[in-house]
Amino acid sequence: MLKPVYRADTKAAAELALDELETKWGEKYPIVLESWRSKWELLSAHFRYPKAIKNPFIRPMQ
């Protein structure tokens, strides 16, 4: 469900994936999406780094 968000190549792509996720699942899982939205600045911090650096951090979530 969240893989398209945290696997996105850019922060903008992740935000778009989060919007799509919210459209599809927002009514069923509002608390999850509210949590991601409220903590987005922290959750999206890894997009500041090149893919080679962030991949080891993302891999455990796959």
Distance bins in CASP14 RR format, pairs under 12 A and 6 or more apart:
PFRMAT RR
TARGET T0000
AUTHOR 0000-0000-0000
RMODE 2
METHOD distances of the structure
MODEL  1
1 7 0 0 0 0 0 1 0 0 0 0 0
1 17 0 0 0 0 0 1 0 0 0 0 0
1 18 0 0 0 0 0 1 0 0 0 0 0
1 20 0 0 0 0 0 1 0 0 0 0 0
1 21 1 0 0 1 0 0 0 0 0 0 0
1 22 0 0 0 0 0 1 0 0 0 0 0
1 24 0 0 0 0 1 0 0 0 0 0 0
1 25 1 0 0 1 0 0 0 0 0 0 0
1 26 0 0 0 0 0 1 0 0 0 0 0
1 28 0 0 0 0 0 1 0 0 0 0 0
1 29 1 0 0 1 0 0 0 0 0 0 0
1 32 0 0 0 0 1 0 0 0 0 0 0
1 33 0 0 0 0 0 1 0 0 0 0 0
1 36 0 0 0 0 0 1 0 0 0 0 0
2 8 0 0 0 0 0 1 0 0 0 0 0
2 14 0 0 0 0 0 1 0 0 0 0 0
2 17 0 0 0 0 1 0 0 0 0 0 0
2 18 0 0 0 0 1 0 0 0 0 0 0
2 20 0 0 0 0 0 1 0 0 0 0 0
2 21 1 0 0 1 0 0 0 0 0 0 0
2 22 0 0 0 0 0 1 0 0 0 0 0
2 24 0 0 0 0 0 1 0 0 0 0 0
2 25 0 0 0 0 1 0 0 0 0 0 0
2 29 0 0 0 0 0 1 0 0 0 0 0
2 32 0 0 0 0 1 0 0 0 0 0 0
2 33 0 0 0 0 1 0 0 0 0 0 0
2 35 0 0 0 0 0 1 0 0 0 0 0
2 36 1 0 0 1 0 0 0 0 0 0 0
2 43 0 0 0 0 1 0 0 0 0 0 0
2 58 0 0 0 0 0 1 0 0 0 0 0
2 61 0 0 0 0 1 0 0 0 0 0 0
2 62 0 0 0 0 0 1 0 0 0 0 0
3 14 0 0 0 0 0 1 0 0 0 0 0
3 17 0 0 0 0 1 0 0 0 0 0 0
3 18 0 0 0 0 0 1 0 0 0 0 0
3 21 0 0 0 0 1 0 0 0 0 0 0
3 58 0 0 0 0 1 0 0 0 0 0 0
3 61 0 0 0 0 1 0 0 0 0 0 0
3 62 1 0 0 1 0 0 0 0 0 0 0
4 13 0 0 0 0 1 0 0 0 0 0 0
4 14 0 0 0 0 1 0 0 0 0 0 0
4 15 0 0 0 0 0 1 0 0 0 0 0
4 16 0 0 0 0 1 0 0 0 0 0 0
4 17 1 0 1 0 0 0 0 0 0 0 0
4 18 0 0 0 0 1 0 0 0 0 0 0
4 19 0 0 0 0 0 1 0 0 0 0 0
4 20 1 0 0 1 0 0 0 0 0 0 0
4 21 1 0 0 1 0 0 0 0 0 0 0
4 22 0 0 0 0 0 1 0 0 0 0 0
4 24 0 0 0 0 0 1 0 0 0 0 0
4 25 0 0 0 0 0 1 0 0 0 0 0
5 11 0 0 0 0 0 1 0 0 0 0 0
5 12 0 0 0 0 0 1 0 0 0 0 0
5 13 0 0 0 0 1 0 0 0 0 0 0
5 14 1 0 1 0 0 0 0 0 0 0 0
5 15 0 0 0 0 1 0 0 0 0 0 0
5 16 0 0 0 0 1 0 0 0 0 0 0
5 17 1 0 1 0 0 0 0 0 0 0 0
5 18 1 0 1 0 0 0 0 0 0 0 0
5 19 0 0 0 0 1 0 0 0 0 0 0
5 20 0 0 0 0 1 0 0 0 0 0 0
5 21 1 0 0 1 0 0 0 0 0 0 0
5 22 0 0 0 0 0 1 0 0 0 0 0
5 25 0 0 0 0 0 1 0 0 0 0 0
5 32 0 0 0 0 0 1 0 0 0 0 0
5 33 0 0 0 0 0 1 0 0 0 0 0
5 36 1 0 0 1 0 0 0 0 0 0 0
5 37 0 0 0 0 0 1 0 0 0 0 0
5 40 0 0 0 0 1 0 0 0 0 0 0
5 43 0 0 0 0 1 0 0 0 0 0 0
5 44 0 0 0 0 1 0 0 0 0 0 0
5 46 0 0 0 0 0 1 0 0 0 0 0
5 47 0 0 0 0 0 1 0 0 0 0 0
5 58 0 0 0 0 0 1 0 0 0 0 0
5 61 0 0 0 0 0 1 0 0 0 0 0
6 13 0 0 0 0 0 1 0 0 0 0 0
6 14 1 0 0 1 0 0 0 0 0 0 0
6 15 0 0 0 0 0 1 0 0 0 0 0
6 17 0 0 0 0 1 0 0 0 0 0 0
6 18 0 0 0 0 1 0 0 0 0 0 0
6 21 0 0 0 0 0 1 0 0 0 0 0
6 36 0 0 0 0 1 0 0 0 0 0 0
6 40 0 0 0 0 0 1 0 0 0 0 0
6 43 1 0 0 1 0 0 0 0 0 0 0
6 44 0 0 0 0 1 0 0 0 0 0 0
6 45 0 0 0 0 0 1 0 0 0 0 0
6 46 0 0 0 0 1 0 0 0 0 0 0
6 47 0 0 0 0 1 0 0 0 0 0 0
6 54 0 0 0 0 1 0 0 0 0 0 0
6 55 0 0 0 0 0 1 0 0 0 0 0
6 57 0 0 0 0 1 0 0 0 0 0 0
6 58 1 0 0 1 0 0 0 0 0 0 0
6 59 0 0 0 0 0 1 0 0 0 0 0
6 60 0 0 0 0 0 1 0 0 0 0 0
6 61 1 0 0 1 0 0 0 0 0 0 0
6 62 0 0 0 0 1 0 0 0 0 0 0
7 13 0 0 0 0 1 0 0 0 0 0 0
7 14 0 0 0 0 1 0 0 0 0 0 0
7 17 0 0 0 0 1 0 0 0 0 0 0
7 46 0 0 0 0 0 1 0 0 0 0 0
7 47 0 0 0 0 0 1 0 0 0 0 0
7 51 0 0 0 0 0 1 0 0 0 0 0
7 54 0 0 0 0 0 1 0 0 0 0 0
7 55 0 0 0 0 1 0 0 0 0 0 0
7 57 0 0 0 0 0 1 0 0 0 0 0
7 58 1 0 0 1 0 0 0 0 0 0 0
7 59 0 0 0 0 0 1 0 0 0 0 0
7 61 0 0 0 0 1 0 0 0 0 0 0
7 62 1 0 0 1 0 0 0 0 0 0 0
8 14 1 1 0 0 0 0 0 0 0 0 0
8 15 0 0 0 0 1 0 0 0 0 0 0
8 16 1 0 0 1 0 0 0 0 0 0 0
8 17 1 0 1 0 0 0 0 0 0 0 0
8 18 0 0 0 0 1 0 0 0 0 0 0
8 19 0 0 0 0 0 1 0 0 0 0 0
8 20 0 0 0 0 0 1 0 0 0 0 0
8 21 0 0 0 0 0 1 0 0 0 0 0
8 43 0 0 0 0 0 1 0 0 0 0 0
8 44 0 0 0 0 1 0 0 0 0 0 0
8 46 0 0 0 0 0 1 0 0 0 0 0
8 47 1 0 0 1 0 0 0 0 0 0 0
8 51 0 0 0 0 0 1 0 0 0 0 0
8 54 0 0 0 0 0 1 0 0 0 0 0
8 58 0 0 0 0 0 1 0 0 0 0 0
9 16 0 0 0 0 0 1 0 0 0 0 0
9 17 0 0 0 0 0 1 0 0 0 0 0
9 46 0 0 0 0 0 1 0 0 0 0 0
9 47 0 0 0 0 1 0 0 0 0 0 0
9 49 0 0 0 0 0 1 0 0 0 0 0
9 50 0 0 0 0 0 1 0 0 0 0 0
9 51 1 0 0 1 0 0 0 0 0 0 0
9 54 0 0 0 0 1 0 0 0 0 0 0
9 55 0 0 0 0 0 1 0 0 0 0 0
9 58 0 0 0 0 0 1 0 0 0 0 0
10 16 0 0 0 0 1 0 0 0 0 0 0
10 17 0 0 0 0 0 1 0 0 0 0 0
10 44 0 0 0 0 1 0 0 0 0 0 0
10 46 0 0 0 0 0 1 0 0 0 0 0
10 47 1 0 0 1 0 0 0 0 0 0 0
10 48 0 0 0 0 0 1 0 0 0 0 0
10 49 0 0 0 0 0 1 0 0 0 0 0
10 50 0 0 0 0 0 1 0 0 0 0 0
10 51 0 0 0 0 0 1 0 0 0 0 0
10 54 0 0 0 0 0 1 0 0 0 0 0
11 17 0 0 0 0 0 1 0 0 0 0 0
11 18 0 0 0 0 0 1 0 0 0 0 0
11 40 0 0 0 0 1 0 0 0 0 0 0
11 41 0 0 0 0 0 1 0 0 0 0 0
11 43 0 0 0 0 0 1 0 0 0 0 0
11 44 1 0 1 0 0 0 0 0 0 0 0
11 45 0 0 0 0 1 0 0 0 0 0 0
11 46 0 0 0 0 1 0 0 0 0 0 0
11 47 1 1 0 0 0 0 0 0 0 0 0
11 48 0 0 0 0 1 0 0 0 0 0 0
11 49 0 0 0 0 0 1 0 0 0 0 0
11 54 0 0 0 0 0 1 0 0 0 0 0
12 18 0 0 0 0 0 1 0 0 0 0 0
12 19 0 0 0 0 0 1 0 0 0 0 0
12 44 0 0 0 0 0 1 0 0 0 0 0
12 47 0 0 0 0 1 0 0 0 0 0 0
13 19 0 0 0 0 0 1 0 0 0 0 0
13 20 0 0 0 0 0 1 0 0 0 0 0
13 44 0 0 0 0 0 1 0 0 0 0 0
13 47 0 0 0 0 1 0 0 0 0 0 0
14 20 0 0 0 0 0 1 0 0 0 0 0
14 21 0 0 0 0 0 1 0 0 0 0 0
14 36 0 0 0 0 0 1 0 0 0 0 0
14 40 0 0 0 0 1 0 0 0 0 0 0
14 43 0 0 0 0 1 0 0 0 0 0 0
14 44 1 0 0 1 0 0 0 0 0 0 0
14 45 0 0 0 0 0 1 0 0 0 0 0
14 46 0 0 0 0 1 0 0 0 0 0 0
14 47 1 0 0 1 0 0 0 0 0 0 0
14 54 0 0 0 0 0 1 0 0 0 0 0
14 58 0 0 0 0 0 1 0 0 0 0 0
15 21 0 0 0 0 0 1 0 0 0 0 0
15 22 0 0 0 0 0 1 0 0 0 0 0
15 36 0 0 0 0 0 1 0 0 0 0 0
15 37 0 0 0 0 0 1 0 0 0 0 0
15 40 1 0 0 1 0 0 0 0 0 0 0
15 41 0 0 0 0 0 1 0 0 0 0 0
15 43 0 0 0 0 0 1 0 0 0 0 0
15 44 1 0 0 1 0 0 0 0 0 0 0
15 47 0 0 0 0 1 0 0 0 0 0 0
16 22 0 0 0 0 0 1 0 0 0 0 0
16 23 0 0 0 0 0 1 0 0 0 0 0
17 23 0 0 0 0 0 1 0 0 0 0 0
17 24 0 0 0 0 0 1 0 0 0 0 0
17 25 0 0 0 0 0 1 0 0 0 0 0
17 33 0 0 0 0 0 1 0 0 0 0 0
17 36 0 0 0 0 0 1 0 0 0 0 0
17 44 0 0 0 0 0 1 0 0 0 0 0
17 47 0 0 0 0 0 1 0 0 0 0 0
18 24 0 0 0 0 0 1 0 0 0 0 0
18 25 0 0 0 0 0 1 0 0 0 0 0
18 26 0 0 0 0 0 1 0 0 0 0 0
18 32 0 0 0 0 0 1 0 0 0 0 0
18 33 1 0 0 1 0 0 0 0 0 0 0
18 34 0 0 0 0 0 1 0 0 0 0 0
18 35 0 0 0 0 0 1 0 0 0 0 0
18 36 1 0 0 1 0 0 0 0 0 0 0
18 37 1 0 0 1 0 0 0 0 0 0 0
18 39 0 0 0 0 0 1 0 0 0 0 0
18 40 1 0 0 1 0 0 0 0 0 0 0
18 43 0 0 0 0 1 0 0 0 0 0 0
18 44 0 0 0 0 1 0 0 0 0 0 0
19 25 0 0 0 0 0 1 0 0 0 0 0
19 26 0 0 0 0 0 1 0 0 0 0 0
19 33 0 0 0 0 1 0 0 0 0 0 0
19 36 0 0 0 0 0 1 0 0 0 0 0
19 37 0 0 0 0 0 1 0 0 0 0 0
19 40 0 0 0 0 0 1 0 0 0 0 0
20 26 0 0 0 0 0 1 0 0 0 0 0
20 33 0 0 0 0 0 1 0 0 0 0 0
21 27 0 0 0 0 0 1 0 0 0 0 0
21 28 0 0 0 0 0 1 0 0 0 0 0
21 29 0 0 0 0 1 0 0 0 0 0 0
21 30 0 0 0 0 0 1 0 0 0 0 0
21 32 0 0 0 0 1 0 0 0 0 0 0
21 33 1 0 0 1 0 0 0 0 0 0 0
21 36 0 0 0 0 1 0 0 0 0 0 0
21 37 0 0 0 0 0 1 0 0 0 0 0
22 28 0 0 0 0 0 1 0 0 0 0 0
22 29 0 0 0 0 1 0 0 0 0 0 0
22 30 0 0 0 0 1 0 0 0 0 0 0
22 32 0 0 0 0 1 0 0 0 0 0 0
22 33 1 0 1 0 0 0 0 0 0 0 0
22 34 0 0 0 0 1 0 0 0 0 0 0
22 35 0 0 0 0 0 1 0 0 0 0 0
22 36 0 0 0 0 1 0 0 0 0 0 0
22 37 1 0 0 1 0 0 0 0 0 0 0
22 40 0 0 0 0 0 1 0 0 0 0 0
23 33 0 0 0 0 0 1 0 0 0 0 0
24 33 0 0 0 0 0 1 0 0 0 0 0
25 31 0 0 0 0 0 1 0 0 0 0 0
25 32 1 0 0 1 0 0 0 0 0 0 0
25 33 1 0 0 1 0 0 0 0 0 0 0
25 34 0 0 0 0 0 1 0 0 0 0 0
25 36 0 0 0 0 0 1 0 0 0 0 0
26 32 0 0 0 0 1 0 0 0 0 0 0
26 33 1 0 1 0 0 0 0 0 0 0 0
26 34 0 0 0 0 1 0 0 0 0 0 0
26 35 0 0 0 0 0 1 0 0 0 0 0
26 36 0 0 0 0 0 1 0 0 0 0 0
26 37 0 0 0 0 0 1 0 0 0 0 0
27 33 0 0 0 0 1 0 0 0 0 0 0
29 35 0 0 0 0 1 0 0 0 0 0 0
29 36 0 0 0 0 1 0 0 0 0 0 0
30 36 0 0 0 0 0 1 0 0 0 0 0
30 37 0 0 0 0 0 1 0 0 0 0 0
30 38 0 0 0 0 0 1 0 0 0 0 0
31 37 0 0 0 0 0 1 0 0 0 0 0
31 38 0 0 0 0 0 1 0 0 0 0 0
32 38 0 0 0 0 0 1 0 0 0 0 0
32 39 0 0 0 0 0 1 0 0 0 0 0
33 39 0 0 0 0 0 1 0 0 0 0 0
33 40 0 0 0 0 0 1 0 0 0 0 0
33 43 0 0 0 0 0 1 0 0 0 0 0
34 40 0 0 0 0 0 1 0 0 0 0 0
35 42 0 0 0 0 0 1 0 0 0 0 0
35 43 0 0 0 0 1 0 0 0 0 0 0
36 42 0 0 0 0 0 1 0 0 0 0 0
36 43 1 0 0 1 0 0 0 0 0 0 0
36 44 0 0 0 0 1 0 0 0 0 0 0
37 43 0 0 0 0 1 0 0 0 0 0 0
37 44 0 0 0 0 0 1 0 0 0 0 0
39 45 0 0 0 0 0 1 0 0 0 0 0
40 47 0 0 0 0 0 1 0 0 0 0 0
41 47 0 0 0 0 0 1 0 0 0 0 0
41 48 0 0 0 0 0 1 0 0 0 0 0
42 48 0 0 0 0 0 1 0 0 0 0 0
43 57 0 0 0 0 0 1 0 0 0 0 0
43 58 0 0 0 0 0 1 0 0 0 0 0
43 61 0 0 0 0 0 1 0 0 0 0 0
44 54 0 0 0 0 0 1 0 0 0 0 0
45 53 0 0 0 0 0 1 0 0 0 0 0
45 54 0 0 0 0 1 0 0 0 0 0 0
45 57 0 0 0 0 0 1 0 0 0 0 0
46 53 0 0 0 0 1 0 0 0 0 0 0
46 54 1 0 1 0 0 0 0 0 0 0 0
46 55 0 0 0 0 1 0 0 0 0 0 0
46 56 0 0 0 0 0 1 0 0 0 0 0
46 57 1 0 1 0 0 0 0 0 0 0 0
46 58 1 0 0 1 0 0 0 0 0 0 0
46 59 0 0 0 0 0 1 0 0 0 0 0
46 61 0 0 0 0 0 1 0 0 0 0 0
47 53 0 0 0 0 0 1 0 0 0 0 0
47 54 1 0 0 1 0 0 0 0 0 0 0
47 57 0 0 0 0 0 1 0 0 0 0 0
47 58 0 0 0 0 0 1 0 0 0 0 0
48 54 0 0 0 0 1 0 0 0 0 0 0
48 57 0 0 0 0 0 1 0 0 0 0 0
49 55 0 0 0 0 1 0 0 0 0 0 0
49 56 0 0 0 0 0 1 0 0 0 0 0
49 57 0 0 0 0 1 0 0 0 0 0 0
49 58 0 0 0 0 0 1 0 0 0 0 0
50 56 0 0 0 0 0 1 0 0 0 0 0
50 57 0 0 0 0 0 1 0 0 0 0 0
51 57 0 0 0 0 0 1 0 0 0 0 0
51 58 0 0 0 0 1 0 0 0 0 0 0
51 59 0 0 0 0 0 1 0 0 0 0 0
52 58 0 0 0 0 0 1 0 0 0 0 0
53 59 0 0 0 0 0 1 0 0 0 0 0
54 60 0 0 0 0 0 1 0 0 0 0 0
54 61 0 0 0 0 0 1 0 0 0 0 0
55 61 0 0 0 0 0 1 0 0 0 0 0
55 62 0 0 0 0 1 0 0 0 0 0 0
56 62 0 0 0 0 0 1 0 0 0 0 0
END
